[in-house]
Amino acid sequence: MGARHAHTQRYRLEGVRRRFERWRRTRKALWRIPEPLWAAAVEVAGAAGVSHTAKALRVNQQTLKKRIAEAAATPEPPEGGPVATFLELPPLSQGCSCQCTVELEDDSGAKMRVHLQGAETPDLAALSRSFGELRS
């Protein structure tokens, strides 16, 4: 069982490494590493080790240690609790013919498209945060 566990951990680390490389190929200069990637790095470091993970992902070892400590201090949501799968927005007024489409995409490729029509606009920042929270 030890060999199987080690193989699984190498596979998980390799998957996270590929996600980091894909992000690095598509990012613009001086972008911060997105939180979902950091969360994946923290998770895999728990099994693969901080030094090995930092080297494989090409991240600063001290920063990874700090994030592991922060994650350990943050309480996890209760298991079995409700998981949001739908975000309801208030109805838009019918008085205006203004319209736009907002498309959101996260680093894993998940997409959400919202077509807005009317004078009122929802809080797009909150909408994008909710999308990110639903995906993590």
N, C-alpha and C positions, 0 to 999 in steps of 0.2 A: 504494500500500500504506500510506502514511502516513495518509491520510484514513480508511482502514478501521481502522487501529490506534487512531486517536484516537476514532473512533466506538465501538469495542469498549471502550475505557477509560472513556468517558462512561457507557456502558451498565452496566459493572461498578460504577462509583461510584454510579450511580443505584440499583442493586440494593442495595448496602450502605446507602445513605441510607434506603431504604425499610425495611430491617431495623431500623435505629436508630429510625426513627419509630414502627414497630410496637411495639418494646420500650418506648419512652417512653410510648406510650398505655396500656400494660398494667402498667407498673411501679408500685410503691408509692414514696412520697417517700423520697429519700435512698438509693436502691439504687445500688450500684456497677454500672458497665457490665460485663456478662458478658464473660468471656475470649474466647468465640467471636466476639463483635462486635469486640473489640479486634483480634483476629487478622485479621479481614476488613478492618478499617480500615488496619492495617499493610500488608497485602498490596496494597490498592488505592492506598495512598499512594506505594508504590514506582514506580508508573506515572503517577499523576495529580499527584503532588507533595504535599508535606506541607501547605503553606499552603492550597492549593485543597481538599484532602481535609478538613482540620480545619474549614474554613469550611462546606463542604457537609454534614458530619456533625454540626456544632455541638459539637465537642470542643475541649479545650484543645490548642493547637498544641505547647506544650512537652511535655505529657504524651504526645502522639502521637510526637514526636521521641524521647523517652525509650524508649517501647515499640519503636520501630523499631531503636534501638541495642541494646536487650535481645534482640530477635529475631535481629539479625545476630550477636550473640555466642553464641547458643544453636545448637549443631550440629543439623542436620536428621537424621532417621532415614534409614538407608540405603535407597535406592530398590530396589524389587524384593523387599524383605524381607517376611516374613509379616505379614499384617494379620489381627487378631483379628476374627472374625465371630460367635463364640459364647462365652458366658461360662458355665462349668459351676459350679454350686454343690454343696457336699456334700449328701448325702441327709439329710433331716430325720428325727428319731426318730419312731416311731409311737406313743409312749407318751402323747401329749397330744392333745387335740382342739382346741387353740388354733389359730386361723387368722386371717390378714389378707391384704389385697391391697395391694401397693405399686405406685403408678403414677408413672412418671417422664416428664417432657416437657421438651424443650429449646426454646430460642428459635426454632428453625426449624420446630417443630411435630412433630418425631419423638417417638414415644411408645414406652414399654416398660411392660408390666404384668407383675408377678410375684405369684403367689399363694403365700403361705407357710402351711404347716400343720405343726404339731408344736411340741415344747417348745424346740428349738434355733432360734435365729435367726441368719442370716448377718450378716456385717458390712455393714450397709446403707449406711454411708458409703463403703466400698470399692466396693460395687455401683454406687452413683450416680456415683462418680468413673469407674469403668470404662465406664459408659454414655456419659458425657461424652467420654471418650477415643475410644470407638468412633465417635462422631458427628463428631469433628473431623478 
